[in-house]
Amino acid sequence: MATSCLLPCIAVLFLAACASASRQLPLGPNHGDVPNDFSHVYDPSRFRQQGLDMDEFVYCDKSLSYQVRAKDLVDRMTLDEKVQQMGNSAKGVSRIGLPKYEWWSEALHGVSNVGPGTHYDNSVPGATIFPTVILTAASFNQSLWKNIGQVVSTEARAMYNVGNAGLTFWSPNVNVVRDPRWGRITETAGEDPFVVGTYATNYVRGLQDVEGAKDPLDPNSRPLKVSSCCKHYTAYDVDAWQGVDRYHFNALVSEQDMLETFNRPFEMCVKDGDVSSVMCSYNRVNGIPTCADPNLLKGMIREEWDFHGYIVSDCDSIEVMVDGHKWLDDKGDDASAQTLKAGLDLDCGIFYPDNLKSAVLKGKVKEAEIDRSLNYLYVVLMRLGFFDEIQQYKSLGKGDVCTKQHIALASQAAREGIVLLKNEGGALPLSSATKLAVIGPHANVTWSMLGNYAGTPCRFVSPLDGLTTFVQVLSVVDHVMYQQGCANAKCDNDSMIFQAMKAAEDADATILFVGTDLSIEAESLDRTSLYLPGYQTQLINQVAASSKGPVILVIMSAGGVDIQFAKDNEKIRSILWAGWPGEEGGLAIADVIFGGYNPGGKLPITWYKNEYVDQLPMTSMPLRPVDSYPGRTYKFYDGPTVYPFGYGISYTNFTYELTSSPHSLLFNLEPRHHCYRQNYTNKDQDSQCPAIIIEHSECTYFINVEVTVHNVGMRDGNEVVMVYSAPPPGIDGAPIKQLIGFQRVNVAAGQNVKVKFSFNVCDSFNIIDAAAYNLLPSGAHKILVADKSPTLEVSFDY
């Protein structure tokens, strides 16, 4: 049945049924919104209550630029007052009408109550909690990513209006997944820096952009709906592994990897997303704490990337420098002076408030450095309407949180991210069964679906709830049997497996829900194995062996797991990866299993075999193979995997046609341009002009690619078109291939859709060499689209 025919029917019926199926959280009586006493600083009555005349303060003059007003505000403060504004809990200065402000709020995949800036109460008891980022990323749907940001910022702004949140949200996480053991994979958009940067750009735009506002000539005057923050800068992806933790780790990173992988998403976030904050990380990079490195902060973020906003530390990072890294044996005032001079504007912590005055009085830092940072901070607050208010958001209140439309988008995000990994004999979608066994430690989870940095959701729909509701609505199953199989994700013993086997013996079909949760992979908790935890593998094998009918395995994890045994097991007919799917996860999973939605997600990370992590430590930072260590990510690793990056199948089948123009380009080099040497794996291989340095070229050349996607199956479906470039063969250290464009399209059964891409030659066919030069190699490059089409060649000559 076509997706477009079934979904509206299910949606209408589900709304009627979900009141009993979902775990509804009390929203409280709807007596209208209760705004703050003062929704913005520049309220004349507020100044009068404090015995102040607003007209006496230049910073209240709306006719002046934000920079002029911020300078006036800062210039009115004493040194004691200034330093008390430099921590996340800014104290305010009542004598000049400046209120206190809490900078720390989080909105990774919904408004979170992590951080003191946001809280829930009887007025706003919850917010819409979307799937964790890694699952949303699997949709490869850029418009969805931005829409989620828009919904989250609407709810955040509404919560601010009723006094439950701030305006500055330290999200998203834009670190690249370098190692499959990392505990924070759930927070990220995967292993490809281009995908991570594209996700960040769209989510940040969704959070920050004020609808209808034109971009001014001065970016520092661009209004913000809320302020977003790209973190954790940079080369941060070790939390706690085999005795090594983020508070002591020194990441030894080449300039090649910094430019090509670790910094690229941050650069895109700043340049393309115009993010208003960047957070530096706990770790050192090549011996220097990131929050104290002027080249990384002032030099790269603010000057090279032309950043407009403030730089904040990860919480207590300055303390970590002193007590963890023991960098330069600095004490509090020395460390505070070093970070301030490096470009760190705000301390999430108390080191700045406690130590900066002493640092100034001892001559270790200029007071003007404090003034500079405070100006950055207050310009951002002015852009947010903290002082002036933004009229179009004034009416938002608790009625704009947890709306039906927002909850529906959370469900859509989960559906679009779910990845079909195996479907032998068309076992899915399930059509009918007399008895259905629902088994596993994740079959009836609620909070585990939310992941970390989540707030209280509007409601829960567990997998069991979702399946039961669909069974009732569609009347496709007479009886649902539920067995837990394991007490929790750790599955420490096999005491519950026998009853699960008995249920599978009696069922016409069995759905197994297994995976990980925050007790297995999380912030400050990296994995040591890629296998399923505890007795989960035994549970799967024994239930599959006992089952009377087909077994559908649903993996709910953040990172990849080695399920090669299940992939090879003929009794396990279908495998789905559902990540941690957020508050509506159960509904989304059921929608896919029963065919209301045809899955179209693709894996944003490589699923390695467990033997891979036995070959190299987490602490080895190079992406390329080094000595006996294999390479990392699909770009530099071509060994065996369980499932590769970008993998995902459908209930229908797609074929591709690929065309491009032009097929070759001749660059006419000017006398000031020079050919650049290039190292080849074959020493006899040579070229008259191997490459050019891209920054020496204007590079206005484009390659146009058209991909025709044919749906040759019987169902409507979504396909993610993923276009890669591969460099000419034989270049030492070049990636195997690199993703240069992607687009998600819906194609009706028997129809085709044409997808057009236009690739700037220097952005899409470049490589970064060992000396960190950004090069465009001459020769025959390949363009390929996943594994569904022949490759095309485009040649560049000089």
N, C-alpha and C positions, 0 to 999 in steps of 0.2 A: 504494500500500500504506500502511496506517495506520502512523504513527510508532511507536505503542506495540507493534505486532506485530514490526517489523523490528529495533528497537534491541536488545532482549535477546539475540537470536540473534547479531547482529554483535558485541556486547560479549563474549559467551562465546568466540566464535571468535577475536576479536582478541587476547584475552589469551594465547591459544596461539600466535598468529602474531607478536605484537609483539616477542618476544625477539630475533628477527632483524631486524625492520623498524626498531625504535627504536635510538637511539644510547644504550645503557645505560651509566650511570656506575657505577664500582665503589663498592659500599656497605661493603665490608670484611666480615670475618667477624663473625658475630653471637655474641659471647661474653658478652652481657649488658652492662648499662649500667655505666659507670664514673663515679660521682658526684664532684662536687668534694669536697675534704677537708672543707670546711665549706659547707653549702648555705645557711646563714643566719648572721647576725651573733651572735644570742643563743644561742650554743652554749657551754655551760659549759666543755667541754674546750678550746675555742678560747681562751677567756679564761685558763684555767690555763696553757696553753702559753706565753702571753705574760706570765705572772707576775701576772695580775690577778684580782681577786675580783669576779665579775659582780654580786654582791649589793650592792656598794658604789655601783653606778651606777643612778640613778633612771631613766635612759632605758631600762634593761632591764626595768623593772617593767611587765608586761603588763596589770596591773589599771588602769593610768592611761591617760588619753586620749593619742592620738598627738600632739596639740599640746603637752601637758605634757611628754611624753617628748622631743619634738624640741627644746623650749626648754632642757631640762636638758642635752641633748647639745651644743647650740650654746653655752650658757653656760660649758661646761667648756673651750672652745677659747680660745687666745690669738688676737690679731689676725693674726699671721703664719699660724697654722693655719687660721683662717677663710678668708682670701683664697685659700689653696691648694685649697679645695673649690669655688671659684666658676667654674672652667673645666670643660670637658666631661670632662677627665681628672682627676677629683678625687683628691688624693693620700692622703687618709685621715689619721688621727691615731692612731698605734699606742699611744701612752701612755694613751689612754682606750678602746682596743679598737675603734676605728673603722677598717675596712679601706678601701682605695682603691676607687673605682668609676668605670667608664667609662660616661658618659651617652649617648654617640652610637651608636645602632644604627638601622637602617632596615628597614621592612617595608611598602613601598608596594604590592606585589602578590605577596608571598612574603617569607620571611626573606632579607635581602640581606647580602652581605659588604661593602657600601659602609659606611664608618665603622669605626673601630677597635674598637667594642664587640662585633663578631660576626666569627667566622672559621669556615672549614671545615677539617677534617683527616681522618685515616683513620677516626676514630670516626663523624663526621658529615660525609660528603663533599659533601652537597647537600641541598636543601630543595625543596618543591613550589613551582614558579614559575607563577603564574596569568597569564592574559592581562593586558596593560597596562590601566590603569584605563579609558581611553577606550573600549575594546572591551567590557569588563565593564559599563560604564555603558550601552552600547547595548542590553543585555538589559532594562533598566528593570524589573529584578526585585529588589525590596527584600530579600526573604528570602535570595536568593542572595548579595547584597552582605554581609549579616550573617554568613551561613555561611562565606564566604571569610575574613572576619575571625576567626571562631572557629577555623578550621583553622590560619590563620597564627599565631595566638596560642598554639595548642597546640604547634605545632612550635617556636615561639620559647621557650616555657616549657621544653620538653624540651631544647632546646639550652642553655638557661641551666643546667639541672640537671647537664649533663655538661661545663660550663665553656666552652661555645662562643658564648655570647651574653649580653647584659645583659637588663634588664627594661624599659628605656625606649626606645621606638621612635618616631623622628621621622617619622611618617606618619599620615594621608594629606596629599596636596597638594589643597587646596580652593580654589585660584584659579579664577576664571571665565575661559573662553576668550573674550576680547574681539576678538581679531584672528586671522584664519586662518593668519597667517605664524608665529605664536609657536612656538618650538621645543619647548616642554614640554607641548604638547597631550596627548601620550601619557599624562602623569601625572594628568590631570584627568578629571572626569566631564562636561565639556562646557561649553556656553555659557549654560545656563539656571541662574541662581543657586538656584532652588528645587530643581532636580534635583541640583546639586552639594551643596547642604546636606543633602538627603535621603540621598544616597550617603554623605556624611561621617558623618551620624548613625548609619546602619546599620553601616558598617565600623568605626567607633569602638566602638560597642556590642559588635560581634563580638570586637574585640580586647580590650576592657577588662572586660566584665561577667563576674563570677564566677557560674557557674551555681548556682542555688539560694540565692544570697545575697539577703537582703532589703535594700532601700534603707533605710539608717538615717536617723534624724532629722537627724543631722549629716553632710552630704555628705563632709566631710573624713575621715570614718572608714569610708567605703565601700571595701571591698576591691577590688583591681584584679588581673586576670589578667596583663596587661602594661599599661604606660602608653602611650597614644597621643598624638600631637601633630598639631594642625591647622596647616598652613603654606601659604603664606608671607604673613603679614599685613603689609600689605594693598596693593591696587591694584598688584600685581606681575604683569606679563605682557610685559615687554620684556627679552630676554636679551642679544642682540647683533645689532643691525640697522643697517646702513648707518653704521657708526661710533659708534652710540649703544649703550652697554652698561649692564647693571644696576647696576654699581658707581658710576655717575655720573648715572644718569637721575633726573630730578625729575618725577614724575607729577603733572600739574596736573589735579585731579579736583574736580568740584562735590560739594557735600554731598548733592545729589539722587542722583548716581550712587554715592556711597559708601554711602548708606543702602539704596538699591534693589538694587544689583548687587554691588559689591565686598565689602562687609562682611556681607551677608546669610548666605552659607554659614558664615562664622566664628561668627556669632551662633547659628545653628542647631546648629553643632558644640558650642558651649559650653552652650547652654540645653537642647537636646534630647539631645545625645550625652553631656553631662557629661564632655567630654574633660579630661584631666589636664595637658595642656601645649598651649601655643600658641607658634609660632615667628614672630618678626618678620622682615621682609624686608630686602634690601640697599638698595632704592631710597628716595628721599625722596618724600613726599607733600606737595604744596604747600609745598615748601621745607624741610621738617623730616624728617630720617631717621626711619623708622618705629620703630626701636629706641630713639629718644631722645624720642619724643613722649608726654608724660604723659597727654594726652587720649585717645590711642589705646590705651595700655597700662593704666595705672592707672584712668583715667576710664571707658573703655568696657569693656574685657575684664573687669577685676577687679571694678569697682563696678557699672556699669550692667547687665552680663550675669551678675553674681554667679558669677564663675569660681572654681573650686576646683582649684588646681594651680600649676604654675610656668610662667613665660614665658622662653623661650630665644631667643638670637639665631641667625640663619643664620650659618654658620661664617665667622668673621673679620669680622663686620659692623661691629664697633667699629673695627677697623683700616680698613675701607672708609670709615667716617665721617671718619677722620682723613686718610687718604692719597688717597681717591677724591673724596668730596664736599667735603673740606676745610671741614667745617661749623664755623662760628664760629672757624676757625683753631685748634681745640682740639688739645692734645697728648694723650698717653695718659691721664694722670690726670684731666684735665678731661673728656674724652670718657667715661671709665669712670664718673666721678661723675654726669655728665648722664644716662647710660642707667640707672644704678642708681636714681637718684631718679625717673626716669620710670616705673620698674616692671619693668625687665629683671632677672630673677633669676639667670640662668645665661648665661655667655659660652661659645659654642662657639668656643674659641680660647684665647689666653693673655693677652689684654689685662687681664681682671679679675685673674688671679693676679699679673701683673706690675705693675699700676698702682693697685689699690685701696688697698693699705696707704699708699702715698704720698698718695693723695687724702684719706684719713682724717687723716693726720698734718698735712697742710696745711690742714685745716679745710674741705675742699671737699665732704665728705659725712660724715654721721654713721655711726659704727660700728653704730648701731642699725638703719640701713638694710641693712647686710650681714646682721645677725641676722635681720631680717624675711625676706629672700630665702632664707637657709639654712633657716629654719623651713619655708617652703613646700616646699623641695626634700626635706627629710628626712621630712616628713609623707607625701609621695608615695611615697618608698622604704618607709616603714612600711606604707602601704596595699598595697604590692606583695608584702609578706612578705619583703623583703630582710633585715629584722631578725628577724622572728618566724617566718617560713615559713608558707605556706598548705598545709595538709595534703593537700587533694585533688589538688594538683599535684606532690606529692613523688615519686610513682612514675613520672612521665613521663620518658622517656629516648629514646635513639636509635631504638628500635623504634616510636616514635610520630611519626617523621619519614618522609616519603615512603611513607606507607601506600597500599594499593590504593584505599582510600576517598578519600584526599586527591587522588591522581592522577586518579581518576574525576571529582572535583569540578572539577579544572582543565580537564578535557575538556568537562564540562557548561557551564562558564562560557564557554569559547570558542564552543561551539555556539550558546548562547543569545544571544551578542552579534553573531554574523555577520548581516550585513544583505544581503538580496536587493534589488538596485537595478533590475534589468532581467531579464525572462524572456519574450522573444518566442516565441510558438508553443509554449510549454511545453518549451523546450529542456532545462531542468532539471526534475526530476532526470534524470541520464543513466541510460538503461536498459541499453543494450548497444552495443558497438562492437567490430569486429574489431581495429582498431588505434587506439590512443589516443596522441596527442602531448602531452607535458607539457613546456612551454617557459617560459623566463623566468629572470631573475636571482634571483627569489625562489622558484623551484620546488623547490630543494633546500637552502634555508637552515635553519640551526639557531639560532645565537646571535641572529640578527636578529629572530627571533620573540619574543625576551624583552624587548626595549626596554631602558630604563635602570633603575637602582636594582634590578637583578635579581641574585640570587645564582646559584650553580651549581645547575642543575636536577637533579631525580631522574633524568631521562632526556630525550632529545629524540625527537620524532616529526616529521620534516620533512614538507612537503606531498607530496613524491615518495614518501617512506616510507608515508605514510597512504594515498595512492592505490594504491600497489602492493599494500599489504596488503588493501585492500577488493577489488581486482581478484582477488587469489588466493582470498579468502574467498567472494566472490559469484560468481566465474567468469563475469563479465559482459564481460570484455575478453580477447582472445587475446594481445595484444602491447602493451607500453608502450614508447614511444620518448621519450627525454629529450634535450633540447637547451637549453643555458644561454641562448643568445640575446644576452646581455651578460655581461661578466665579473663585474659587481657592480651595485649599485643606481645608482651614478653613470653607468654605461653610457656611457663616454667615447668609444667609437667603434662603428662598425657592422660590425666584422670578423666577428662571429659570427652575424649576422642571416641570411646566406644558408643556412647549415645548418639553422637553425630553419625557414625557409621550406620547405626540402625535406622536413622532417619533417611539416609541416602539409599539404603536397601529398599525402602518402601516408597520412594518417590519416583515420579516419571521424569523429573529433571531436578538437578541440584545446583544451587548457586552458592559458591564459597567466597566469603569475604575475609581476606587476610591482608597483612601488611605491617606498617610501622606506625608509631605515634611519637609524641614528644618525649616519651621515656626512652626512645631508641635513637632518634636523630633530632637535634635541636640546637639552639644557641648554647654554647659552652658544652656541647656533647657531639663530638664527631664519632662516626662508626669505625669499627676495626674490621668488619666483615660485610660483604654484600649479600650474604644469604639471609633468608627470612629468619626472624628471631625464634629462639627456643624450639619448640616442637611443632611449629607451623608447617614445616615441610612434611613431617610425619602425618599430621592431620590431613593435609591435601592428598598425599599418596594413599592413605588408608581409606579416606572417604571416596576417592576416585575408584579404588579397587572394589569397593562395596556397592557403588552406585548402580542402580538398575537402568537409569537413563543418562542422557548427556550431562556433563559437568561443565558449568560456566565458572571460571575463576576470575574474581574481581580483586585486583591489587590496589590497595589504598596506601600509598606511600608518597614521600616527597622525592627522595633520590631513587635511582634505579636499583633493582634487586636481581640477583642471579636466580632466575626461574627456568633455567635451561631444562631441568627435569620435567617441568610442567609443559613447556613448549614441545617436548618430545613425547609426552604421554598421550596416547591415542584416545584414552577415556576422557581427557580434558579437551573438549571440542572447541571451546572459545575462551579467550583471555581478554579482559579489559583492564586498562589502567585508569583509575578514577582519581588519582592524587588524593589530596585532602580537599573535598569539594565544597566546603562552606556550608552555610545554614540550610540551603536547599539541595544538598548533595543527594539525599535519598530519592527525591523526586527526579532529579536528572538521571541518575543511574537506572531507575525503573523505566523512565522514558526511552532510554537507549535499549535496554534489554527487551522490552516488549515492542520495539519498532516504531514508537511514536517519533523518534528522532534517529536519523542515520548518522552514526559517528563520523567525524571528519578531522579529529585532532591528530597532531603529529608530535612525536617525542622531541622536546627541546634539549634533551641531554642524551648522551650515549649510555645504554645499559650494558655495562661491562660484565664479563664473567668474573667470578671471585678471584680466579688466578691472577687477574690483572693487578689487583692491589697487593698481591704478594710479591710483585716484581719491583715496587718502588715505594719509598716512604712519602707520606703526605707533605713532608717538609721540603722535598725537592721541587723547586719552583719552575724550572724550564718547561716550556710547552713542547719543544722539539726533543727527539730522542737524545739521550746523553749516556755515553758509555753503554752499560747494560740495561739502563732504564728505558722503557718504551716511551713514545710520545704521548701527548695528552690531547683530548678532544678529537672530533672527527677530522680536524684540519691536519693533525700530525700523527694520528694513530690509525693504522690500517690492519690491525690484528683482529682476531676473532672477538665477536660480541654476542650478547644475547639478542639485542635489538639495536640497530644503529640510530644515530641522530637523524631526525626527520622521518622516522618510520611511523606508519599508521595506515591501516586499510579501512575498507568501507563495506557496507552491505551491497554496494553496486561496484562496477568496474569502470575505470577511466583509461583512455589512451590519449597521447599527446601528438601534436604536430608542432614543429619548431622552425621558425624562419627568422632571419636577421638581416639588417642592412646598416652600414656597408659590411662587406666581408674582409676588407683590408683598408688600412690607413697608412699613408706616407706622411711622416712628420718632416717638415722642412725646418731644420735646425738653423738658428741664427748664429752668427760668429761667436756670440757670447755664451752660447750653449755648448756643452761638451758631452761626449759619450762617457759613460761610466763603466768601469770594470765590473765584472760579475764572476763569482766563483761557480764553477761547474763541477758536478760529480765525476764527469769524464774529463780528464785533463786535456784530452785532444780536442774536446768540443770548444768551438770559438765562434765569434761573430765580429764583424767589422765594427759594429756599434751595439754592444750587448744590452745597454739600458740607458735611460736618462733619469736624472734626479727630478722628481716631480715639482718640487718647489721652485725650480728654475724655469718651469714651463707654465704658460697661461692655461693650457689644457682645456680647450673649449670643444673637444671632440666627443661625440656621443655615438654609442651603438644602440640601435633600436631593435628590440626583440619582440616577436609576437608568438604567443603560445596559444594554440587552439586545443581546448580541453573537450574531449568527446566522452559523454556518458553512454557507454555501450551496454549498461545493465538495465534492469527492470525497475529500479527505484530512483527517485530524485536523491541527490546527494550533494554534500559539500566537499570540495577538494582544495587543498592548499598547494598552490603552484610555487615551487621553490626553485629558484634559478641560481646556479653556481657558476663560478669561473674557475678554470684550472690553468696554471701558468705553463709556458713551454717546458717540455721535459728537460731534465738534467740540471736544473738550477739548484745549487746547494742550499739546503735549508728552506726551500719554498714550501708552502702548504700543499697538501694533496689537492685540495679544492677549498673554495670559500664561498659562503652564501652571499649573494649580492642583491637579491630581491625576492620578495614573496608576496603573495596575495591570495586570500581565501575567496572562493567563488562558489555559488550554488548553480548546479547544472541539472536541469530536468532530465528524466529518463529519455534516452534516445535523442537528446539535443546536444549542442555544443556551445561553448562560450569562448570568445577570443579575449585573451589577456595581453595587454601591451605594457612593455617596460622600456624605459629609456635610461641607459647607463652611461654616466660620465666615465670616460676611459680611465682617467687617473684615479678615480674613486673606486672603481670596480675591478680593475685588472692589475692593480699595483701589488707589490710585495714590499716587505720591510726586510732589509738585509741585516747581516750580523753587526754592521757598524751603525745600525739604526737609521740608514738612509731610506727614504720612501722612494721606491724606484718603479718605473714602468719598463719592463723587459721587452725587448724586440722579439719577434718570432711568432709562432702560431699558438695562440691561446685557445682554449676550448670553452664553449658554453654548453652546459648540460642542465637538464631539469630532472632531478631525482634519478630514478632508474627507468622512467617510462618512455624515454624517447632517445633517438640517436643524438649524438653530439654535433655541434656546429663549431667551425673554426673561424676565428678572426685573427688577422695578422697585422702586426705593427712593424714598420720599418722606418729607419732614419737615414 
